[in-house]
């Protein structure tokens, strides 16, 4: 039996699972950890949290009785994209990692575009504009604001690649995750020496870059001692969480698009050609399928908005769910079902951590708009679910506008597990939505990549065809769709009306 592990280093927790060559999940385990926000708009985590969670979850999978260390043929790694791990000469962490949703680097983004010769020139080099969440501006921020740290930096890694380093002793990354650093020549699938030179970033700070199914290292004696795995077990390149999640959803051909409602929300489409958009309205990168690319739009706080509501305004539901052994999100969505489509004129803007697609605005703020004395908790929750989904539709509309075919929308993440939210997505997207038998997203995707990299399948599409199929569909309601089309136009206008006010509010926060 050929067993592979998939390890996903997420923002709120790490998941490890084991699958066999048929894609059957044999065991899985999850460990959670906190995220720090030392100032408004800042987001950090210490990399040791990820390693500790990886060690714990690997140990629990091996202790399940269903997987033995000698059965594990290979390991795939996935993780939150864009984060920055700074290591010194001894390989020790210098400071907490700046995460994908950290918004402190607006000034550095402007600097990057200036040094590149303008936005269009930058996009021609690395396929994307400079966005605050990306890795390159984080390097410039540390260099400018923390020179005492910067002078010690000898290696920069992405989150999953730090776990690879602890597991194998090897510095490595792969093209899908590297695409989100703003330092990869995406068209040629290698580091952009042209941009690195303009930014005065030493290429030696960056690790070798592999294709996603390619073996990038092997479990070291130290990694084996910490985890219980066998020394020498192959570790493939893996993928950033979104390309890996797309593999786990079978998004390996044009026409099939995924809409993943996790902490962030991502609309992801496979592309056989990279293409070029001088405005950089969607992120473009290397897919985890060798020789292919992707386009994607990102909502920074889609499911994250619902998580915020649960944590701050749903404490009673959390306590009740704990007593009943239920999911508090299902209690909250049951409340939302009491309010009809449109929540009686209440809109929610899900910009709790700024916004990426389509606004690229670190100053954007979350808001409820249209509140009246008629509104109660059901309307608040319903409008939040709708607002996050409207934000996802922004990306779908851009993909359609750019001529990328959308023949099928596959939904996943927390927003796909609830029937009400699935229906809201179908009606707002204007398309039936589909669920696959694969519900484990990035962890499953990189376990499949490990199957390919260790000889279980000859290609990534072959692995997906053999293991992934549509098992459920939610049709759009033709009576509700026209209403949501009108409401979506209002939603889009609200950001435009408030954009200047968001900037003013941000200035006030910094003054305070």
C-alpha positions as CSV (number, residue, x, y, z in Angstrom):
1,X,0.0,0.0,0.0
2,X,1.4,3.4,-1.0
3,X,0.5,5.9,1.7
4,X,1.3,9.6,1.5
5,X,0.9,12.4,4.0
6,X,-0.4,15.9,3.3
7,X,0.5,18.6,5.8
8,X,-1.2,22.0,5.5
9,X,0.2,24.9,7.5
10,X,-2.8,27.2,7.8
11,X,-3.3,30.6,9.5
12,X,-5.4,29.2,12.4
13,X,-4.1,25.6,12.5
14,X,-2.2,22.8,10.9
15,X,-3.8,19.7,9.4
16,X,-2.0,16.4,8.6
17,X,-3.7,13.6,6.8
18,X,-2.8,10.3,5.2
19,X,-4.2,8.8,2.0
20,X,-3.7,5.6,0.1
21,X,-3.2,5.3,-3.7
22,X,-7.0,5.4,-4.2
23,X,-7.3,8.8,-2.4
24,X,-9.0,7.2,0.7
25,X,-8.3,9.2,3.8
26,X,-6.8,6.8,6.4
27,X,-6.3,9.2,9.3
28,X,-6.2,13.0,9.9
29,X,-5.4,15.4,12.8
30,X,-5.6,19.1,13.4
31,X,-3.9,21.4,15.8
32,X,-4.8,25.1,16.3
33,X,-2.7,28.1,17.2
34,X,-3.2,31.9,17.6
35,X,-2.4,34.8,15.4
36,X,-1.0,38.0,16.8
37,X,-2.0,41.5,15.7
38,X,0.4,43.8,17.5
39,X,-1.0,46.9,15.7
40,X,-4.1,47.6,13.5
41,X,-3.5,46.0,10.1
42,X,-0.5,43.9,11.3
43,X,-0.6,40.1,11.4
44,X,2.2,37.9,12.7
45,X,2.9,34.3,13.9
46,X,6.0,32.6,15.3
47,X,7.1,29.8,12.9
48,X,7.7,27.5,15.8
49,X,3.9,27.3,16.2
50,X,3.7,25.7,12.8
51,X,6.5,23.2,13.5
52,X,5.1,22.2,16.9
53,X,1.6,21.7,15.3
54,X,3.2,19.7,12.5
55,X,5.0,17.4,15.0
56,X,1.8,17.0,17.0
57,X,-0.5,16.2,14.0
58,X,2.0,13.8,12.3
59,X,2.4,12.0,15.7
60,X,-1.4,11.7,16.0
61,X,-1.8,10.3,12.5
62,X,1.0,7.7,13.1
63,X,-0.6,6.9,16.5
64,X,-4.0,6.2,14.9
65,X,-3.1,2.6,14.2
66,X,-4.0,3.0,10.5
67,X,-0.6,4.3,9.3
68,X,2.8,3.0,10.1
69,X,6.0,5.0,9.4
70,X,7.3,2.4,7.1
71,X,4.0,2.7,5.0
72,X,4.7,6.4,4.2
73,X,6.1,6.6,0.7
74,X,6.2,10.4,0.6
75,X,5.0,13.7,2.1
76,X,3.5,16.8,0.6
77,X,3.5,20.3,2.2
78,X,1.0,23.1,1.8
79,X,0.7,26.4,3.6
80,X,-0.6,29.9,3.9
81,X,1.0,31.9,1.1
82,X,3.1,35.1,1.1
83,X,4.4,34.9,4.7
84,X,8.0,35.7,5.5
85,X,10.2,33.6,7.7
86,X,13.6,35.2,8.4
87,X,16.4,32.9,9.5
88,X,20.0,33.7,10.6
89,X,23.2,31.9,9.7
90,X,22.4,29.1,12.2
91,X,18.9,28.6,10.7
92,X,17.2,30.2,13.8
93,X,14.2,32.3,13.5
94,X,15.0,36.0,13.9
95,X,11.5,37.5,14.4
96,X,7.9,36.4,14.0
97,X,6.8,35.9,10.4
98,X,4.7,38.6,8.7
99,X,1.6,36.9,7.3
100,X,-0.4,37.1,4.1
101,X,-3.0,39.4,5.6
102,X,-0.5,41.9,7.1
103,X,-1.1,45.4,5.7
104,X,1.9,47.4,6.9
105,X,3.8,47.5,3.6
106,X,1.9,50.1,1.4
107,X,4.9,52.4,1.3
108,X,7.2,49.5,0.2
109,X,4.7,48.5,-2.5
110,X,5.0,51.9,-4.0
111,X,8.8,51.7,-3.8
112,X,8.8,48.4,-5.6
113,X,6.6,49.7,-8.5
114,X,8.8,52.8,-8.8
115,X,12.1,50.8,-8.9
116,X,10.6,48.4,-11.4
117,X,9.7,51.3,-13.7
118,X,5.9,51.3,-13.1
119,X,3.1,48.9,-12.5
120,X,3.0,47.5,-16.1
121,X,6.8,46.9,-16.1
122,X,6.6,45.1,-12.8
123,X,3.7,42.9,-14.1
124,X,5.8,42.0,-17.1
125,X,8.6,40.9,-14.8
126,X,6.7,38.9,-12.2
127,X,3.1,38.7,-13.5
128,X,1.6,40.7,-10.6
129,X,1.4,44.2,-9.1
130,X,2.9,44.9,-5.7
131,X,0.4,44.0,-3.1
132,X,0.8,44.5,0.7
133,X,0.3,40.8,1.5
134,X,3.2,39.7,-0.8
135,X,6.6,38.7,0.5
136,X,8.9,41.1,-1.3
137,X,7.5,44.2,0.4
138,X,7.8,42.5,3.7
139,X,11.6,42.1,3.1
140,X,11.8,45.8,2.3
141,X,9.8,46.7,5.4
142,X,12.1,44.7,7.7
143,X,15.2,46.2,6.0
144,X,13.9,49.7,6.5
145,X,12.3,49.5,9.9
146,X,14.3,46.7,11.6
147,X,17.9,47.0,10.3
148,X,19.2,45.2,13.4
149,X,17.2,42.1,12.3
150,X,17.8,42.5,8.6
151,X,21.6,42.4,9.0
152,X,21.3,39.0,10.5
153,X,19.1,37.5,7.7
154,X,20.7,34.7,5.7
155,X,17.6,32.9,4.4
156,X,14.0,33.8,3.7
157,X,11.4,31.0,3.6
158,X,7.7,30.7,3.1
159,X,5.6,29.2,6.0
160,X,5.4,25.6,4.6
161,X,9.0,25.8,3.6
162,X,10.1,26.5,7.2
163,X,8.4,23.2,8.2
164,X,10.2,21.5,5.3
165,X,13.5,22.9,6.6
166,X,12.7,21.6,10.1
167,X,11.7,18.2,8.7
168,X,14.5,17.7,6.2
169,X,17.3,20.2,7.0
170,X,16.9,21.4,3.4
171,X,16.1,25.0,2.1
172,X,13.7,24.6,-0.7
173,X,10.4,26.0,-2.2
174,X,8.3,25.4,-5.2
175,X,6.9,27.5,-8.0
176,X,3.2,27.8,-7.0
177,X,4.1,29.3,-3.5
178,X,7.0,31.3,-4.9
179,X,4.6,32.9,-7.4
180,X,3.1,34.8,-4.4
181,X,6.4,36.3,-3.3
182,X,6.6,39.0,-6.1
183,X,10.1,37.7,-6.7
184,X,9.4,34.9,-9.2
185,X,9.6,35.2,-12.9
186,X,6.3,33.4,-13.3
187,X,6.5,33.1,-17.1
188,X,9.8,31.2,-16.8
189,X,9.2,29.6,-13.4
190,X,12.4,30.8,-11.8
191,X,13.5,33.7,-9.5
192,X,13.5,37.1,-11.2
193,X,17.1,38.2,-11.0
194,X,16.1,41.4,-12.8
195,X,13.7,42.5,-10.1
196,X,15.9,41.2,-7.3
197,X,18.7,43.4,-8.6
198,X,16.5,46.5,-8.8
199,X,15.4,45.9,-5.2
200,X,18.9,45.1,-3.9
201,X,17.8,41.7,-2.6
202,X,20.6,39.1,-2.6
203,X,19.3,36.0,-4.6
204,X,21.3,33.8,-2.1
205,X,18.6,34.7,0.5
206,X,16.1,32.6,-1.5
207,X,15.9,28.8,-1.6
208,X,16.1,26.6,-4.7
209,X,12.7,26.4,-6.5
210,X,11.1,23.1,-7.6
211,X,8.0,22.0,-9.4
212,X,5.2,20.9,-7.0
213,X,5.4,17.1,-7.5
214,X,9.2,17.1,-7.6
215,X,11.1,15.6,-4.6
216,X,12.8,18.5,-2.8
217,X,14.3,16.8,0.2
218,X,14.1,13.8,2.5
219,X,13.3,13.5,6.2
220,X,16.4,14.0,8.2
221,X,17.5,12.1,11.3
222,X,16.4,15.1,13.4
223,X,13.1,15.3,11.6
224,X,12.5,11.6,12.1
225,X,13.3,11.8,15.8
226,X,10.8,14.7,16.3
227,X,7.9,13.2,14.3
228,X,8.3,9.4,14.3
229,X,8.7,9.3,10.5
230,X,11.4,7.2,8.8
231,X,14.6,9.0,7.9
232,X,14.9,9.3,4.2
233,X,11.2,9.6,3.4
234,X,10.8,11.8,0.3
235,X,9.2,15.3,0.7
236,X,7.9,16.8,-2.6
237,X,7.7,20.5,-3.4
238,X,4.0,20.7,-2.5
239,X,2.1,23.9,-3.1
240,X,0.8,27.2,-1.7
241,X,-2.5,26.6,0.0
242,X,-4.6,27.9,-2.9
243,X,-2.9,25.9,-5.8
244,X,-2.8,22.9,-3.5
245,X,-6.5,23.3,-2.6
246,X,-7.2,23.5,-6.3
247,X,-5.4,20.2,-6.8
248,X,-7.6,18.8,-4.0
249,X,-10.7,20.1,-5.8
250,X,-9.6,18.7,-9.3
251,X,-9.0,22.2,-10.8
252,X,-6.5,20.9,-13.3
253,X,-8.2,21.8,-16.6
254,X,-9.7,25.0,-18.1
255,X,-13.4,25.6,-17.5
256,X,-13.6,24.3,-13.9
257,X,-13.2,27.0,-11.3
258,X,-13.0,26.7,-7.5
259,X,-14.5,29.1,-5.0
260,X,-13.0,28.4,-1.6
261,X,-14.5,30.1,1.4
262,X,-11.9,29.7,4.1
263,X,-10.3,32.3,6.4
264,X,-9.6,34.1,3.1
265,X,-11.9,33.6,0.1
266,X,-10.3,32.5,-3.2
267,X,-11.7,32.1,-6.7
268,X,-9.2,30.0,-8.6
269,X,-9.0,29.1,-12.3
270,X,-6.6,26.9,-14.2
271,X,-4.9,28.4,-17.2
272,X,-2.9,26.7,-20.0
273,X,-1.3,30.0,-20.9
274,X,-0.1,32.7,-18.4
275,X,-1.6,35.7,-20.3
276,X,-1.0,39.3,-19.4
277,X,-3.1,42.0,-17.8
278,X,-1.4,45.4,-17.5
279,X,-3.7,46.3,-14.7
280,X,-2.9,43.2,-12.7
281,X,-6.5,42.9,-11.5
282,X,-6.2,39.2,-10.7
283,X,-3.2,37.3,-9.2
284,X,-1.4,35.1,-11.7
285,X,1.0,32.4,-10.8
286,X,2.4,29.0,-11.6
287,X,0.0,26.2,-10.9
288,X,1.0,23.1,-8.9
289,X,0.4,21.3,-12.2
290,X,3.8,21.4,-14.0
291,X,3.7,23.6,-17.1
292,X,0.4,25.2,-16.2
293,X,-0.6,28.5,-14.6
294,X,-3.5,29.9,-12.7
295,X,-5.4,33.1,-12.1
296,X,-7.1,33.9,-8.8
297,X,-8.8,36.5,-6.9
298,X,-8.5,36.8,-3.1
299,X,-10.9,38.1,-0.5
300,X,-8.8,38.6,2.7
301,X,-11.6,38.1,5.3
302,X,-14.3,36.0,3.7
303,X,-14.8,33.1,6.2
304,X,-12.6,35.2,8.4
305,X,-15.4,37.7,8.8
306,X,-17.7,34.9,10.1
307,X,-14.9,33.7,12.4
308,X,-14.6,37.2,13.8
309,X,-18.4,37.3,14.4
310,X,-18.3,33.9,16.1
311,X,-15.4,34.9,18.4
312,X,-16.6,38.3,19.3
313,X,-20.4,38.2,19.0
314,X,-21.2,34.5,19.2
315,X,-19.8,33.5,22.6
316,X,-23.2,32.2,23.7
317,X,-23.4,29.9,20.6
318,X,-19.9,28.7,21.3
319,X,-20.8,27.7,24.8
320,X,-24.1,26.1,23.7
321,X,-22.3,24.2,20.9
322,X,-19.7,22.9,23.3
323,X,-22.5,21.5,25.5
324,X,-24.2,19.9,22.6
325,X,-21.1,18.7,20.8
326,X,-22.1,20.7,17.8
327,X,-20.5,23.3,15.5
328,X,-21.2,26.9,16.6
329,X,-21.2,28.0,13.0
330,X,-24.3,25.8,12.3
331,X,-26.1,27.5,15.2
332,X,-25.3,30.9,13.8
333,X,-26.4,30.0,10.2
334,X,-29.6,28.6,11.6
335,X,-30.2,32.2,12.9
336,X,-29.3,33.6,9.5
337,X,-31.9,31.4,7.9
338,X,-34.6,33.4,9.7
339,X,-33.8,36.4,7.6
340,X,-34.6,36.4,3.9
341,X,-32.3,37.2,0.9
342,X,-31.0,40.7,1.3
343,X,-31.4,40.8,5.0
344,X,-34.1,43.6,4.6
345,X,-31.6,46.0,3.1
346,X,-28.6,45.4,5.3
347,X,-25.2,45.1,3.7
348,X,-21.9,43.9,5.1
349,X,-18.5,44.9,3.7
350,X,-16.1,42.1,4.7
351,X,-12.9,44.3,4.6
352,X,-11.8,43.5,8.2
353,X,-8.2,43.2,7.2
354,X,-8.2,45.5,4.2
355,X,-8.9,44.0,0.8
356,X,-7.1,42.5,-2.1
357,X,-9.2,41.7,-5.1
358,X,-10.4,43.8,-6.8
359,X,-9.6,46.9,-4.7
360,X,-6.0,46.3,-3.6
361,X,-6.7,48.6,-0.6
362,X,-5.0,48.1,2.8
363,X,-7.1,50.9,4.2
364,X,-10.5,49.3,3.5
365,X,-12.6,48.7,6.6
366,X,-15.4,46.3,7.5
367,X,-18.9,47.8,7.8
368,X,-22.6,47.1,8.2
369,X,-24.6,49.6,6.2
370,X,-28.3,50.0,6.2
371,X,-29.0,49.2,9.9
372,X,-32.5,50.0,11.2
373,X,-34.4,49.1,14.3
374,X,-36.0,46.3,12.3
375,X,-32.7,44.4,12.1
376,X,-31.6,41.8,14.6
377,X,-29.0,39.1,14.8
378,X,-30.4,37.0,12.0
379,X,-30.1,40.0,9.6
380,X,-26.5,40.7,10.9
381,X,-25.4,37.1,10.2
382,X,-27.2,36.8,6.9
383,X,-25.8,40.0,5.6
384,X,-22.3,38.9,6.6
385,X,-22.7,35.6,4.6
386,X,-24.0,37.6,1.7
387,X,-21.3,40.3,1.9
388,X,-18.5,37.7,1.9
389,X,-20.1,36.0,-1.1
390,X,-20.5,39.3,-3.0
391,X,-16.8,39.9,-2.5
392,X,-16.1,36.5,-4.0
393,X,-18.3,37.4,-7.0
394,X,-16.0,40.4,-7.7
395,X,-13.3,37.9,-8.6
396,X,-15.6,35.7,-10.7
397,X,-16.7,38.7,-12.7
398,X,-13.1,39.6,-13.4
399,X,-12.3,36.1,-14.5
400,X,-15.3,36.2,-16.9
401,X,-14.3,39.6,-18.2
402,X,-10.9,38.4,-19.0
403,X,-12.3,35.6,-21.2
404,X,-11.5,32.6,-18.9
405,X,-14.2,30.0,-19.4
406,X,-16.3,29.1,-16.4
407,X,-18.2,25.9,-17.1
408,X,-18.5,24.6,-13.5
409,X,-18.0,26.2,-10.1
410,X,-16.8,23.9,-7.3
411,X,-17.1,25.2,-3.8
412,X,-15.1,24.2,-0.7
413,X,-14.0,25.4,2.7
414,X,-16.2,26.3,5.6
415,X,-18.6,28.1,3.4
416,X,-19.3,24.9,1.4
417,X,-20.2,22.8,4.5
418,X,-23.4,24.7,5.3
419,X,-26.5,24.3,3.0
420,X,-27.6,27.9,3.5
421,X,-24.3,29.4,2.6
422,X,-24.0,27.0,-0.4
423,X,-27.4,28.3,-1.6
424,X,-26.4,31.9,-1.1
425,X,-23.2,31.2,-3.2
426,X,-25.2,29.7,-6.0
427,X,-27.7,32.5,-6.2
428,X,-25.1,35.3,-5.9
429,X,-22.6,33.7,-8.3
430,X,-25.4,33.0,-10.8
431,X,-24.3,29.4,-11.2
432,X,-25.0,26.0,-9.8
433,X,-22.3,25.1,-7.4
434,X,-20.8,21.7,-6.9
435,X,-19.0,19.8,-4.1
436,X,-16.5,17.0,-4.7
437,X,-15.8,13.9,-2.6
438,X,-12.6,15.7,-1.6
439,X,-13.3,17.9,1.4
440,X,-9.8,18.3,2.9
441,X,-8.5,20.9,0.4
442,X,-4.8,21.7,0.5
443,X,-3.8,18.8,2.7
444,X,-5.4,16.3,0.3
445,X,-4.0,18.2,-2.7
446,X,-0.4,17.9,-1.5
447,X,-0.9,14.3,-0.5
448,X,-1.9,13.7,-4.2
449,X,1.2,15.6,-5.3
450,X,3.3,13.3,-3.1
451,X,1.6,10.3,-4.8
452,X,2.7,11.7,-8.2
453,X,6.2,12.5,-7.0
454,X,6.8,9.0,-5.6
455,X,5.5,7.2,-8.7
456,X,1.9,6.4,-7.7
457,X,0.6,8.4,-10.7
458,X,2.3,9.6,-13.9
459,X,0.8,13.1,-13.7
460,X,-1.3,15.4,-11.5
461,X,-4.4,15.3,-13.8
462,X,-4.2,11.5,-13.7
463,X,-4.1,11.6,-9.9
464,X,-7.1,13.9,-9.7
465,X,-9.1,11.9,-12.3
466,X,-8.6,8.8,-10.3
467,X,-9.6,10.2,-6.9
468,X,-11.9,13.2,-7.2
469,X,-15.5,13.3,-8.4
470,X,-18.5,15.6,-8.0
471,X,-20.9,14.2,-5.3
472,X,-23.4,17.0,-4.6
473,X,-24.8,20.0,-6.4
474,X,-26.8,23.1,-5.3
475,X,-28.8,24.7,-8.2
476,X,-29.3,28.4,-8.2
477,X,-32.8,29.7,-7.5
478,X,-33.9,31.5,-10.6
479,X,-36.4,33.5,-8.5
480,X,-33.7,34.9,-6.2
481,X,-30.8,35.5,-8.7
482,X,-32.3,38.7,-10.2
483,X,-32.7,40.2,-6.8
484,X,-29.0,39.4,-5.9
485,X,-27.9,40.9,-9.2
486,X,-29.5,44.2,-8.2
487,X,-28.1,43.9,-4.7
488,X,-24.6,43.2,-6.0
489,X,-24.7,46.5,-7.9
490,X,-25.4,48.3,-4.6
491,X,-22.7,46.3,-2.8
492,X,-20.1,47.4,-5.4
493,X,-21.1,51.0,-5.2
494,X,-20.7,51.1,-1.4
495,X,-17.0,50.6,-1.5
496,X,-16.6,53.4,-4.1
497,X,-18.7,55.7,-1.9
498,X,-16.6,54.9,1.2
499,X,-13.1,54.6,-0.2
500,X,-12.0,58.1,0.8
501,X,-13.6,57.7,4.3
502,X,-11.7,54.5,4.9
503,X,-8.4,56.3,4.2
504,X,-9.4,59.1,6.6
505,X,-10.3,56.6,9.3
506,X,-7.0,54.8,8.8
507,X,-5.1,58.1,9.3
508,X,-7.1,58.8,12.5
509,X,-6.2,55.3,13.8
510,X,-2.5,56.0,13.2
511,X,-2.7,59.4,14.9
512,X,-4.3,57.8,17.9
